[in-house]
């Protein structure tokens, strides 16, 4: 459902054809929504069928005709209504959190390797999102430049800074993930020390196992 409105958002700023739109979503590492080409074309067809976008034919770069899609008045209203309404969070599906739940079942070095890869990945995203945030503040991204052409100058600062704040959020969330991963690494290593150090107890009370002779055996 959200891809529908992501497409409307892009087309509102910059009418374009299906190929360029699909490529934008396929290469959207710096944006907040990516999608494969097949999904984008499917959404375009449905939006056109619903009367939310309309195409204008022109000659393409290869000499063949192509259609640039733009929002109809109905499309503008549908997008505004969606942006204006609160929406519940989708059901949680967090593959990394699911993986992390199993760290107790593997050795610490393997778990730490996964966590360090996660830190590196989030660090790369932080760099990308900071660059994109700064470009928005400079009003210097391709889509924003197109949007500003059709909006009054008095609105330009608000448009740029609101969009930049979205990517500031992305940066902050990624930093939280990095901090959590580093604390998990520290925890795993500390637990290893507690387990291997002689005479050190973890403070966790474990059940006693009674042998056949009735004496106290090992702790589980």
N, CA and C atoms as a LAMMPS dump frame, in Angstrom:
ITEM: TIMESTEP
0
ITEM: NUMBER OF ATOMS
660
ITEM: BOX BOUNDS ff ff ff
-5.0000000000000000e+02 5.0000000000000000e+02
-5.0000000000000000e+02 5.0000000000000000e+02
-5.0000000000000000e+02 5.0000000000000000e+02
ITEM: ATOMS id mol type element x y z
1 1 1 N 0.827 -1.207 0
2 1 2 C 0 0 0
3 1 3 C 0.86 1.255 0
4 2 1 N 1.938 1.287 0.782
5 2 2 C 2.751 2.502 0.869
6 2 3 C 3.452 2.819 -0.438
7 3 1 N 3.763 1.798 -1.248
8 3 2 C 4.413 2.066 -2.53
9 3 3 C 3.53 2.94 -3.417
10 4 1 N 2.24 2.736 -3.343
11 4 2 C 1.291 3.56 -4.105
12 4 3 C 1.526 5.042 -3.811
13 5 1 N 1.649 5.374 -2.537
14 5 2 C 1.785 6.776 -2.159
15 5 3 C 3.207 7.277 -2.374
16 6 1 N 4.184 6.374 -2.309
17 6 2 C 5.553 6.763 -2.643
18 6 3 C 5.634 7.162 -4.113
19 7 1 N 4.958 6.408 -4.975
20 7 2 C 4.924 6.741 -6.401
21 7 3 C 4.219 8.082 -6.622
22 8 1 N 3.094 8.273 -5.945
23 8 2 C 2.384 9.545 -6.077
24 8 3 C 3.257 10.709 -5.613
25 9 1 N 3.991 10.501 -4.528
26 9 2 C 4.872 11.552 -3.997
27 9 3 C 5.925 11.954 -5.021
28 10 1 N 6.532 10.967 -5.668
29 10 2 C 7.567 11.256 -6.665
30 10 3 C 6.957 11.95 -7.878
31 11 1 N 5.838 11.427 -8.364
32 11 2 C 5.232 11.999 -9.567
33 11 3 C 4.677 13.398 -9.319
34 12 1 N 4.287 13.686 -8.094
35 12 2 C 3.827 15.038 -7.775
36 12 3 C 4.967 16.034 -7.934
37 13 1 N 6.17 15.61 -7.576
38 13 2 C 7.33 16.501 -7.674
39 13 3 C 7.871 16.567 -9.085
40 14 1 N 7.839 15.425 -9.784
41 14 2 C 8.498 15.375 -11.091
42 14 3 C 7.827 14.346 -11.989
43 15 1 N 6.885 14.774 -12.835
44 15 2 C 6.268 13.837 -13.778
45 15 3 C 7.342 13.147 -14.619
46 16 1 N 7.198 11.839 -14.797
47 16 2 C 8.209 11.091 -15.542
48 16 3 C 7.593 9.823 -16.096
49 17 1 N 8.364 9.091 -16.891
50 17 2 C 7.835 7.854 -17.47
51 17 3 C 8.116 6.665 -16.556
52 18 1 N 7.538 5.532 -16.927
53 18 2 C 7.639 4.357 -16.066
54 18 3 C 9.066 3.875 -15.888
55 19 1 N 9.871 3.919 -16.945
56 19 2 C 11.237 3.426 -16.861
57 19 3 C 12.053 4.241 -15.865
58 20 1 N 11.996 5.555 -15.97
59 20 2 C 12.78 6.409 -15.069
60 20 3 C 12.271 6.293 -13.628
61 21 1 N 10.966 6.169 -13.486
62 21 2 C 10.399 6.022 -12.144
63 21 3 C 10.865 4.707 -11.509
64 22 1 N 10.802 3.619 -12.28
65 22 2 C 11.223 2.314 -11.758
66 22 3 C 12.7 2.333 -11.398
67 23 1 N 13.51 2.998 -12.215
68 23 2 C 14.951 3.07 -11.919
69 23 3 C 15.21 3.875 -10.651
70 24 1 N 14.417 4.932 -10.444
71 24 2 C 14.579 5.729 -9.229
72 24 3 C 14.328 4.869 -7.979
73 25 1 N 13.284 4.047 -8.015
74 25 2 C 12.974 3.212 -6.851
75 25 3 C 13.986 2.075 -6.692
76 26 1 N 14.487 1.549 -7.794
77 26 2 C 15.463 0.467 -7.711
78 26 3 C 16.794 0.955 -7.137
79 27 1 N 17.095 2.24 -7.316
80 27 2 C 18.373 2.805 -6.862
81 27 3 C 18.179 3.69 -5.635
82 28 1 N 17.119 3.431 -4.862
83 28 2 C 16.714 4.367 -3.803
84 28 3 C 17.358 4.07 -2.458
85 29 1 N 18.669 3.7 -2.446
86 29 2 C 19.312 3.409 -1.163
87 29 3 C 19.259 4.613 -0.225
88 30 1 N 19.29 5.815 -0.794
89 30 2 C 19.318 7.012 0.046
90 30 3 C 17.919 7.522 0.37
91 31 1 N 16.911 6.881 -0.205
92 31 2 C 15.559 7.34 0.059
93 31 3 C 14.955 6.497 1.165
94 32 1 N 13.656 6.596 1.387
95 32 2 C 13.043 5.845 2.487
96 32 3 C 12.19 4.688 1.988
97 33 1 N 12.129 4.496 0.664
98 33 2 C 11.315 3.399 0.134
99 33 3 C 11.92 2.93 -1.179
100 34 1 N 12.285 1.657 -1.251
101 34 2 C 12.78 1.081 -2.495
102 34 3 C 11.808 0.004 -2.95
103 35 1 N 11.86 -0.321 -4.232
104 35 2 C 10.953 -1.332 -4.777
105 35 3 C 11.516 -1.849 -6.089
106 36 1 N 11.275 -3.139 -6.406
107 36 2 C 11.725 -3.673 -7.692
108 36 3 C 10.877 -3.116 -8.839
109 37 1 N 11.452 -3.183 -10.023
110 37 2 C 10.809 -2.626 -11.214
111 37 3 C 9.412 -3.191 -11.441
112 38 1 N 9.259 -4.484 -11.252
113 38 2 C 7.957 -5.118 -11.525
114 38 3 C 6.855 -4.53 -10.646
115 39 1 N 7.167 -4.258 -9.385
116 39 2 C 6.165 -3.687 -8.491
117 39 3 C 5.802 -2.258 -8.906
118 40 1 N 6.794 -1.491 -9.307
119 40 2 C 6.534 -0.101 -9.693
120 40 3 C 5.61 -0.048 -10.909
121 41 1 N 5.869 -0.883 -11.894
122 41 2 C 5.01 -0.894 -13.089
123 41 3 C 3.592 -1.335 -12.738
124 42 1 N 3.479 -2.303 -11.826
125 42 2 C 2.15 -2.741 -11.41
126 42 3 C 1.376 -1.632 -10.721
127 43 1 N 2.052 -0.87 -9.855
128 43 2 C 1.4 0.245 -9.158
129 43 3 C 1.016 1.34 -10.151
130 44 1 N 1.897 1.626 -11.106
131 44 2 C 1.57 2.638 -12.127
132 44 3 C 0.29 2.273 -12.872
133 45 1 N 0.176 1.01 -13.265
134 45 2 C -1.014 0.573 -14.003
135 45 3 C -2.271 0.751 -13.159
136 46 1 N -2.178 0.422 -11.862
137 46 2 C -3.344 0.553 -10.984
138 46 3 C -3.699 2.016 -10.753
139 47 1 N -2.707 2.876 -10.587
140 47 2 C -2.976 4.307 -10.396
141 47 3 C -3.638 4.907 -11.628
142 48 1 N -3.175 4.48 -12.786
143 48 2 C -3.779 4.974 -14.03
144 48 3 C -5.219 4.483 -14.145
145 49 1 N -5.446 3.218 -13.811
146 49 2 C -6.792 2.634 -13.856
147 49 3 C -7.739 3.354 -12.897
148 50 1 N -7.206 3.765 -11.733
149 50 2 C -8.023 4.437 -10.719
150 50 3 C -8.192 5.929 -10.979
151 51 1 N -7.563 6.428 -12.024
152 51 2 C -7.709 7.837 -12.36
153 51 3 C -6.889 8.773 -11.49
154 52 1 N -5.862 8.23 -10.797
155 52 2 C -5.046 9.069 -9.92
156 52 3 C -3.846 9.673 -10.641
157 53 1 N -3.478 9.096 -11.79
158 53 2 C -2.426 9.67 -12.629
159 53 3 C -2.889 9.614 -14.083
160 54 1 N -2.272 10.441 -14.896
161 54 2 C -2.564 10.437 -16.331
162 54 3 C -1.256 10.636 -17.069
163 55 1 N -1.152 10.026 -18.244
164 55 2 C 0.081 10.103 -19.018
165 55 3 C -0.022 11.056 -20.186
166 56 1 N 1.088 11.711 -20.494
167 56 2 C 1.202 12.589 -21.666
168 56 3 C 2.257 12.011 -22.585
169 57 1 N 1.891 11.702 -23.813
170 57 2 C 2.817 11.079 -24.746
171 57 3 C 3.854 12.073 -25.245
172 58 1 N 5.09 11.587 -25.398
173 58 2 C 6.168 12.38 -25.992
174 58 3 C 7.148 11.416 -26.637
175 59 1 N 8.064 11.962 -27.424
176 59 2 C 9.093 11.129 -28.035
177 59 3 C 10.189 10.867 -27.016
178 60 1 N 10.535 9.586 -26.845
179 60 2 C 11.553 9.224 -25.87
180 60 3 C 12.959 9.394 -26.406
181 61 1 N 13.939 9.12 -25.575
182 61 2 C 15.344 9.265 -25.949
183 61 3 C 15.739 8.333 -27.083
184 62 1 N 15.055 7.192 -27.209
185 62 2 C 15.364 6.22 -28.252
186 62 3 C 14.539 6.425 -29.517
187 63 1 N 13.795 7.533 -29.554
188 63 2 C 12.982 7.825 -30.725
189 63 3 C 11.594 7.235 -30.682
190 64 1 N 11.331 6.364 -29.738
191 64 2 C 10.008 5.77 -29.588
192 64 3 C 9.159 6.635 -28.661
193 65 1 N 7.859 6.513 -28.758
194 65 2 C 6.977 7.307 -27.908
195 65 3 C 6.959 6.739 -26.492
196 66 1 N 6.841 7.626 -25.531
197 66 2 C 6.75 7.243 -24.132
198 66 3 C 5.765 8.169 -23.449
199 67 1 N 5.289 7.78 -22.28
200 67 2 C 4.312 8.6 -21.557
201 67 3 C 4.912 9.076 -20.246
202 68 1 N 4.846 10.376 -20.018
203 68 2 C 5.215 10.938 -18.72
204 68 3 C 3.956 11.014 -17.869
205 69 1 N 4.031 10.455 -16.667
206 69 2 C 2.864 10.41 -15.789
207 69 3 C 2.908 11.542 -14.773
208 70 1 N 1.728 12.122 -14.534
209 70 2 C 1.579 13.167 -13.525
210 70 3 C 0.281 12.922 -12.773
211 71 1 N 0.173 13.525 -11.597
212 71 2 C -1.03 13.344 -10.786
213 71 3 C -2.206 14.092 -11.387
214 72 1 N -3.36 13.479 -11.333
215 72 2 C -4.61 14.159 -11.638
216 72 3 C -5.066 14.883 -10.367
217 73 1 N -6.076 15.744 -10.443
218 73 2 C -6.61 16.343 -9.212
219 73 3 C -7.029 15.291 -8.185
220 74 1 N -7.575 14.172 -8.67
221 74 2 C -7.949 13.088 -7.754
222 74 3 C -6.713 12.491 -7.084
223 75 1 N -5.614 12.403 -7.832
224 75 2 C -4.374 11.901 -7.265
225 75 3 C -3.805 12.831 -6.212
226 76 1 N -3.869 14.127 -6.475
227 76 2 C -3.424 15.114 -5.48
228 76 3 C -4.23 14.985 -4.187
229 77 1 N -5.535 14.822 -4.325
230 77 2 C -6.394 14.702 -3.136
231 77 3 C -6.095 13.41 -2.384
232 78 1 N -5.91 12.305 -3.116
233 78 2 C -5.637 11.018 -2.467
234 78 3 C -4.324 11.073 -1.69
235 79 1 N -3.313 11.696 -2.271
236 79 2 C -2.022 11.794 -1.589
237 79 3 C -2.129 12.676 -0.355
238 80 1 N -2.808 13.799 -0.477
239 80 2 C -2.972 14.703 0.676
240 80 3 C -3.731 14.017 1.806
241 81 1 N -4.764 13.251 1.469
242 81 2 C -5.529 12.548 2.495
243 81 3 C -4.677 11.505 3.207
244 82 1 N -3.839 10.803 2.451
245 82 2 C -2.992 9.783 3.061
246 82 3 C -1.949 10.413 3.99
247 83 1 N -1.33 11.496 3.548
248 83 2 C -0.319 12.164 4.361
249 83 3 C -0.951 12.744 5.624
250 84 1 N -2.191 13.178 5.54
251 84 2 C -2.852 13.86 6.66
252 84 3 C -3.399 12.917 7.728
253 85 1 N -3.46 11.628 7.43
254 85 2 C -4.077 10.674 8.367
255 85 3 C -3.013 9.861 9.094
256 86 1 N -3.223 9.565 10.391
257 86 2 C -2.291 8.656 11.09
258 86 3 C -2.457 7.238 10.57
259 87 1 N -1.354 6.498 10.554
260 87 2 C -1.392 5.111 10.08
261 87 3 C -0.709 4.212 11.101
262 88 1 N -1.297 3.067 11.42
263 88 2 C -0.66 2.161 12.392
264 88 3 C 0.628 1.574 11.831
265 89 1 N 1.546 1.255 12.739
266 89 2 C 2.774 0.581 12.327
267 89 3 C 2.42 -0.782 11.73
268 90 1 N 3.109 -1.192 10.671
269 90 2 C 2.858 -2.534 10.126
270 90 3 C 3.356 -3.592 11.1
271 91 1 N 2.906 -4.834 10.963
272 91 2 C 3.397 -5.907 11.84
273 91 3 C 4.918 -5.974 11.8
274 92 1 N 5.52 -6.212 12.968
275 92 2 C 6.975 -6.22 13.057
276 92 3 C 7.567 -7.417 12.32
277 93 1 N 8.506 -7.132 11.453
278 93 2 C 9.296 -8.166 10.785
279 93 3 C 10.737 -7.656 10.752
280 94 1 N 11.506 -8.046 11.723
281 94 2 C 12.868 -7.555 11.865
282 94 3 C 13.821 -8.741 11.779
283 95 1 N 14.352 -9.028 10.593
284 95 2 C 15.216 -10.201 10.43
285 95 3 C 16.446 -10.161 11.344
286 96 1 N 17.018 -8.972 11.551
287 96 2 C 18.218 -8.905 12.381
288 96 3 C 17.892 -9.195 13.848
289 97 1 N 16.786 -8.641 14.348
290 97 2 C 16.391 -8.927 15.725
291 97 3 C 16.105 -10.419 15.9
292 98 1 N 15.474 -11.024 14.903
293 98 2 C 15.205 -12.463 14.954
294 98 3 C 16.506 -13.252 15.016
295 99 1 N 17.476 -12.84 14.2
296 99 2 C 18.784 -13.489 14.212
297 99 3 C 19.46 -13.325 15.571
298 100 1 N 19.38 -12.106 16.118
299 100 2 C 20.04 -11.821 17.393
300 100 3 C 19.456 -12.64 18.536
301 101 1 N 18.201 -12.995 18.45
302 101 2 C 17.596 -13.826 19.496
303 101 3 C 18.29 -15.179 19.626
304 102 1 N 18.983 -15.582 18.583
305 102 2 C 19.679 -16.871 18.62
306 102 3 C 21.144 -16.782 18.977
307 103 1 N 21.633 -15.588 19.328
308 103 2 C 23.062 -15.453 19.628
309 103 3 C 23.508 -16.312 20.807
310 104 1 N 22.579 -16.624 21.718
311 104 2 C 22.952 -17.467 22.864
312 104 3 C 23.271 -18.894 22.437
313 105 1 N 22.883 -19.278 21.229
314 105 2 C 23.072 -20.665 20.787
315 105 3 C 24.316 -20.844 19.93
316 106 1 N 25.068 -19.761 19.673
317 106 2 C 26.299 -19.87 18.893
318 106 3 C 27.451 -19.285 19.708
319 107 1 N 28.674 -19.507 19.236
320 107 2 C 29.826 -19.011 19.98
321 107 3 C 29.925 -17.489 19.84
322 108 1 N 30.586 -16.899 20.812
323 108 2 C 30.658 -15.435 20.876
324 108 3 C 31.338 -14.843 19.645
325 109 1 N 32.424 -15.458 19.176
326 109 2 C 33.13 -14.899 18.022
327 109 3 C 32.22 -14.814 16.793
328 110 1 N 31.402 -15.831 16.582
329 110 2 C 30.487 -15.816 15.426
330 110 3 C 29.437 -14.725 15.587
331 111 1 N 28.898 -14.6 16.797
332 111 2 C 27.895 -13.558 17.042
333 111 3 C 28.499 -12.171 16.882
334 112 1 N 29.719 -11.993 17.387
335 112 2 C 30.379 -10.689 17.278
336 112 3 C 30.64 -10.34 15.814
337 113 1 N 31.003 -11.32 15.006
338 113 2 C 31.23 -11.06 13.583
339 113 3 C 29.96 -10.533 12.912
340 114 1 N 28.822 -11.124 13.262
341 114 2 C 27.544 -10.651 12.717
342 114 3 C 27.264 -9.218 13.183
343 115 1 N 27.494 -8.954 14.448
344 115 2 C 27.235 -7.627 15.008
345 115 3 C 28.159 -6.575 14.407
346 116 1 N 29.411 -6.924 14.187
347 116 2 C 30.337 -5.959 13.591
348 116 3 C 29.963 -5.65 12.147
349 117 1 N 29.468 -6.66 11.436
350 117 2 C 28.982 -6.413 10.071
351 117 3 C 27.767 -5.481 10.097
352 118 1 N 26.916 -5.674 11.096
353 118 2 C 25.743 -4.81 11.26
354 118 3 C 26.168 -3.369 11.547
355 119 1 N 27.163 -3.201 12.4
356 119 2 C 27.671 -1.864 12.708
357 119 3 C 28.22 -1.205 11.446
358 120 1 N 28.972 -1.958 10.648
359 120 2 C 29.533 -1.405 9.412
360 120 3 C 28.437 -1.005 8.437
361 121 1 N 27.403 -1.849 8.324
362 121 2 C 26.292 -1.549 7.418
363 121 3 C 25.561 -0.282 7.854
364 122 1 N 25.283 -0.177 9.15
365 122 2 C 24.597 1.009 9.644
366 122 3 C 25.474 2.251 9.506
367 123 1 N 26.772 2.087 9.678
368 123 2 C 27.677 3.216 9.491
369 123 3 C 27.647 3.743 8.071
370 124 1 N 27.579 2.826 7.102
371 124 2 C 27.489 3.249 5.7
372 124 3 C 26.178 3.977 5.432
373 125 1 N 25.08 3.479 6.025
374 125 2 C 23.791 4.147 5.86
375 125 3 C 23.798 5.53 6.504
376 126 1 N 24.419 5.641 7.667
377 126 2 C 24.509 6.949 8.333
378 126 3 C 25.206 7.944 7.42
379 127 1 N 26.296 7.515 6.805
380 127 2 C 27.03 8.411 5.899
381 127 3 C 26.152 8.838 4.716
382 128 1 N 25.452 7.873 4.11
383 128 2 C 24.582 8.193 2.98
384 128 3 C 23.474 9.15 3.385
385 129 1 N 22.833 8.863 4.523
386 129 2 C 21.698 9.684 4.942
387 129 3 C 22.142 11.072 5.391
388 130 1 N 23.313 11.174 6.011
389 130 2 C 23.826 12.497 6.365
390 130 3 C 24.115 13.319 5.116
391 131 1 N 24.69 12.677 4.115
392 131 2 C 24.953 13.384 2.856
393 131 3 C 23.657 13.843 2.205
394 132 1 N 22.647 12.969 2.231
395 132 2 C 21.365 13.331 1.607
396 132 3 C 20.661 14.427 2.407
397 133 1 N 20.716 14.337 3.744
398 133 2 C 20.152 15.394 4.584
399 133 3 C 20.795 16.734 4.277
400 134 1 N 22.122 16.744 4.174
401 134 2 C 22.828 17.996 3.908
402 134 3 C 22.512 18.536 2.512
403 135 1 N 22.359 17.619 1.55
404 135 2 C 21.995 18.055 0.193
405 135 3 C 20.595 18.666 0.176
406 136 1 N 19.69 18.097 0.953
407 136 2 C 18.344 18.668 1.04
408 136 3 C 18.385 20.07 1.646
409 137 1 N 19.205 20.234 2.676
410 137 2 C 19.311 21.559 3.296
411 137 3 C 19.904 22.576 2.323
412 138 1 N 20.757 22.098 1.418
413 138 2 C 21.304 22.988 0.373
414 138 3 C 20.314 23.143 -0.778
415 139 1 N 19.212 22.395 -0.716
416 139 2 C 18.194 22.361 -1.79
417 139 3 C 18.821 21.877 -3.096
418 140 1 N 19.578 20.79 -2.971
419 140 2 C 20.4 20.349 -4.086
420 140 3 C 20.289 18.851 -4.337
421 141 1 N 19.066 18.3 -4.339
422 141 2 C 18.85 16.938 -4.817
423 141 3 C 17.977 17.028 -6.069
424 142 1 N 18.107 16.085 -6.996
425 142 2 C 17.358 16.178 -8.255
426 142 3 C 15.851 16.317 -8.051
427 143 1 N 15.285 15.468 -7.176
428 143 2 C 13.833 15.499 -6.986
429 143 3 C 13.397 16.785 -6.296
430 144 1 N 14.174 17.247 -5.328
431 144 2 C 13.808 18.489 -4.642
432 144 3 C 13.884 19.677 -5.585
433 145 1 N 14.888 19.713 -6.437
434 145 2 C 14.984 20.823 -7.407
435 145 3 C 13.747 20.86 -8.293
436 146 1 N 13.285 19.676 -8.714
437 146 2 C 12.08 19.625 -9.541
438 146 3 C 10.863 20.106 -8.754
439 147 1 N 10.768 19.694 -7.501
440 147 2 C 9.628 20.097 -6.684
441 147 3 C 9.608 21.612 -6.465
442 148 1 N 10.76 22.18 -6.191
443 148 2 C 10.816 23.616 -5.902
444 148 3 C 10.449 24.466 -7.11
445 149 1 N 10.651 23.916 -8.311
446 149 2 C 10.286 24.665 -9.516
447 149 3 C 8.793 24.958 -9.577
448 150 1 N 7.993 24.084 -8.967
449 150 2 C 6.541 24.244 -9.083
450 150 3 C 5.907 24.732 -7.789
451 151 1 N 6.721 25.084 -6.802
452 151 2 C 6.189 25.584 -5.539
453 151 3 C 6.636 27.024 -5.322
454 152 1 N 5.822 27.827 -4.647
455 152 2 C 6.183 29.232 -4.402
456 152 3 C 7.49 29.337 -3.614
457 153 1 N 8.261 30.374 -3.904
458 153 2 C 9.559 30.563 -3.252
459 153 3 C 9.407 30.648 -1.734
460 154 1 N 8.318 31.242 -1.272
461 154 2 C 8.123 31.38 0.172
462 154 3 C 8.031 30.035 0.885
463 155 1 N 7.749 28.961 0.145
464 155 2 C 7.626 27.634 0.746
465 155 3 C 8.923 26.827 0.697
466 156 1 N 9.928 27.318 -0.007
467 156 2 C 11.115 26.51 -0.275
468 156 3 C 11.837 26.071 0.999
469 157 1 N 12.004 26.983 1.938
470 157 2 C 12.716 26.619 3.161
471 157 3 C 11.964 25.523 3.914
472 158 1 N 10.665 25.69 4.034
473 158 2 C 9.866 24.693 4.764
474 158 3 C 9.959 23.325 4.102
475 159 1 N 9.848 23.29 2.792
476 159 2 C 9.916 22.026 2.059
477 159 3 C 11.255 21.34 2.303
478 160 1 N 12.35 22.085 2.143
479 160 2 C 13.684 21.502 2.264
480 160 3 C 13.958 21.025 3.686
481 161 1 N 13.603 21.836 4.682
482 161 2 C 13.951 21.486 6.056
483 161 3 C 13.078 20.359 6.605
484 162 1 N 11.822 20.295 6.189
485 162 2 C 10.973 19.174 6.617
486 162 3 C 11.523 17.867 6.053
487 163 1 N 11.893 17.852 4.787
488 163 2 C 12.418 16.632 4.178
489 163 3 C 13.771 16.262 4.784
490 164 1 N 14.601 17.253 5.075
491 164 2 C 15.893 16.975 5.708
492 164 3 C 15.709 16.36 7.087
493 165 1 N 14.687 16.8 7.806
494 165 2 C 14.439 16.257 9.145
495 165 3 C 14.088 14.768 9.096
496 166 1 N 13.445 14.326 8.018
497 166 2 C 13.145 12.899 7.864
498 166 3 C 14.439 12.093 7.823
499 167 1 N 15.434 12.605 7.102
500 167 2 C 16.701 11.875 7.016
501 167 3 C 17.533 12.036 8.277
502 168 1 N 17.324 13.117 9.023
503 168 2 C 17.935 13.22 10.35
504 168 3 C 17.401 12.099 11.244
505 169 1 N 16.112 11.803 11.106
506 169 2 C 15.519 10.68 11.855
507 169 3 C 16.182 9.367 11.473
508 170 1 N 16.39 9.153 10.183
509 170 2 C 17.035 7.922 9.735
510 170 3 C 18.431 7.781 10.343
511 171 1 N 19.154 8.884 10.387
512 171 2 C 20.493 8.881 10.98
513 171 3 C 20.42 8.509 12.459
514 172 1 N 19.495 9.12 13.176
515 172 2 C 19.369 8.86 14.616
516 172 3 C 19.002 7.397 14.887
517 173 1 N 18.092 6.845 14.097
518 173 2 C 17.705 5.44 14.287
519 173 3 C 18.883 4.51 14.018
520 174 1 N 19.665 4.824 12.988
521 174 2 C 20.827 3.987 12.684
522 174 3 C 21.863 4.061 13.798
523 175 1 N 22.03 5.239 14.384
524 175 2 C 22.982 5.374 15.487
525 175 3 C 22.537 4.576 16.709
526 176 1 N 21.239 4.53 16.942
527 176 2 C 20.717 3.7 18.038
528 176 3 C 21.056 2.234 17.778
529 177 1 N 20.909 1.779 16.554
530 177 2 C 21.231 0.39 16.219
531 177 3 C 22.717 0.096 16.418
532 178 1 N 23.56 1.051 16.047
533 178 2 C 25 0.88 16.244
534 178 3 C 25.319 0.783 17.735
535 179 1 N 24.728 1.673 18.529
536 179 2 C 24.969 1.664 19.972
537 179 3 C 24.513 0.346 20.588
538 180 1 N 23.351 -0.131 20.183
539 180 2 C 22.834 -1.404 20.71
540 180 3 C 23.767 -2.552 20.344
541 181 1 N 24.24 -2.59 19.094
542 181 2 C 25.111 -3.679 18.653
543 181 3 C 26.414 -3.69 19.451
544 182 1 N 26.957 -2.524 19.712
545 182 2 C 28.202 -2.462 20.488
546 182 3 C 27.978 -2.919 21.932
547 183 1 N 26.811 -2.572 22.498
548 183 2 C 26.516 -3.023 23.857
549 183 3 C 26.295 -4.535 23.897
550 184 1 N 25.718 -5.091 22.839
551 184 2 C 25.546 -6.541 22.771
552 184 3 C 26.906 -7.231 22.674
553 185 1 N 27.826 -6.66 21.92
554 185 2 C 29.181 -7.223 21.846
555 185 3 C 29.829 -7.227 23.231
556 186 1 N 29.71 -6.101 23.932
557 186 2 C 30.28 -6.014 25.279
558 186 3 C 29.652 -7.056 26.204
559 187 1 N 28.334 -7.229 26.102
560 187 2 C 27.638 -8.201 26.96
561 187 3 C 28.116 -9.614 26.684
562 188 1 N 28.198 -9.994 25.423
563 188 2 C 28.608 -11.349 25.065
564 188 3 C 30.021 -11.64 25.573
565 189 1 N 30.906 -10.667 25.417
566 189 2 C 32.292 -10.873 25.868
567 189 3 C 32.376 -10.929 27.392
568 190 1 N 31.582 -10.093 28.061
569 190 2 C 31.577 -10.117 29.519
570 190 3 C 31.033 -11.443 30.037
571 191 1 N 30.011 -11.957 29.4
572 191 2 C 29.452 -13.25 29.816
573 191 3 C 30.449 -14.373 29.599
574 192 1 N 31.233 -14.301 28.527
575 192 2 C 32.273 -15.302 28.294
576 192 3 C 33.301 -15.294 29.42
577 193 1 N 33.682 -14.101 29.847
578 193 2 C 34.654 -13.982 30.933
579 193 3 C 34.102 -14.603 32.201
580 194 1 N 32.846 -14.336 32.503
581 194 2 C 32.225 -14.869 33.713
582 194 3 C 32.15 -16.392 33.676
583 195 1 N 31.91 -16.937 32.514
584 195 2 C 31.784 -18.386 32.385
585 195 3 C 33.138 -19.064 32.524
586 196 1 N 34.211 -18.445 31.99
587 196 2 C 35.519 -19.101 31.947
588 196 3 C 36.397 -18.789 33.147
589 197 1 N 36.139 -17.669 33.85
590 197 2 C 37.006 -17.311 34.971
591 197 3 C 36.792 -18.252 36.141
592 198 1 N 37.879 -18.81 36.713
593 198 2 C 37.729 -19.736 37.85
594 198 3 C 37.23 -19.012 39.09
595 199 1 N 36.28 -19.659 39.783
596 199 2 C 35.779 -19.107 41.033
597 199 3 C 34.847 -17.937 40.869
598 200 1 N 34.449 -17.603 39.618
599 200 2 C 33.557 -16.467 39.384
600 200 3 C 32.155 -16.986 39.143
601 201 1 N 31.202 -16.445 39.847
602 201 2 C 29.808 -16.827 39.635
603 201 3 C 29.073 -15.69 38.967
604 202 1 N 28.074 -16.018 38.227
605 202 2 C 27.327 -15.004 37.485
606 202 3 C 26.247 -14.353 38.312
607 203 1 N 25.937 -14.912 39.487
608 203 2 C 24.859 -14.357 40.298
609 203 3 C 23.51 -14.908 39.925
610 204 1 N 23.483 -15.817 38.925
611 204 2 C 22.23 -16.441 38.514
612 204 3 C 22.066 -17.744 39.266
613 205 1 N 20.948 -17.927 39.952
614 205 2 C 20.699 -19.147 40.704
615 205 3 C 20.155 -20.201 39.759
616 206 1 N 20.868 -21.326 39.652
617 206 2 C 20.422 -22.404 38.777
618 206 3 C 19.983 -23.585 39.632
619 207 1 N 19.077 -24.398 39.131
620 207 2 C 18.555 -25.506 39.935
621 207 3 C 19.62 -26.545 40.238
622 208 1 N 19.574 -27.133 41.431
623 208 2 C 20.494 -28.2 41.79
624 208 3 C 19.963 -29.519 41.26
625 209 1 N 20.896 -30.34 40.822
626 209 2 C 20.529 -31.656 40.315
627 209 3 C 20.943 -32.694 41.342
628 210 1 N 20.034 -33.527 41.778
629 210 2 C 20.315 -34.548 42.788
630 210 3 C 20.716 -35.848 42.118
631 211 1 N 21.838 -36.433 42.605
632 211 2 C 22.295 -37.703 42.049
633 211 3 C 21.464 -38.836 42.628
634 212 1 N 21.713 -40.036 42.115
635 212 2 C 20.964 -41.206 42.603
636 212 3 C 21.248 -41.467 44.077
637 213 1 N 22.431 -41.015 44.578
638 213 2 C 22.77 -41.248 45.959
639 213 3 C 22.158 -40.196 46.881
640 214 1 N 21.47 -39.224 46.3
641 214 2 C 20.843 -38.213 47.117
642 214 3 C 21.733 -37.037 47.42
643 215 1 N 22.956 -37.042 46.888
644 215 2 C 23.844 -35.903 47.115
645 215 3 C 23.601 -34.839 46.067
646 216 1 N 24.127 -33.656 46.332
647 216 2 C 23.964 -32.551 45.383
648 216 3 C 24.952 -32.716 44.256
649 217 1 N 24.451 -32.704 43.052
650 217 2 C 25.307 -32.849 41.887
651 217 3 C 25.639 -31.51 41.259
652 218 1 N 25.906 -31.533 39.962
653 218 2 C 26.325 -30.301 39.278
654 218 3 C 25.13 -29.38 39.082
655 219 1 N 25.45 -28.123 38.861
656 219 2 C 24.399 -27.143 38.54
657 219 3 C 24.215 -27.104 37.026
658 220 1 N 22.95 -26.921 36.587
659 220 2 C 22.67 -26.921 35.159
660 220 3 C 23.232 -25.672 34.517
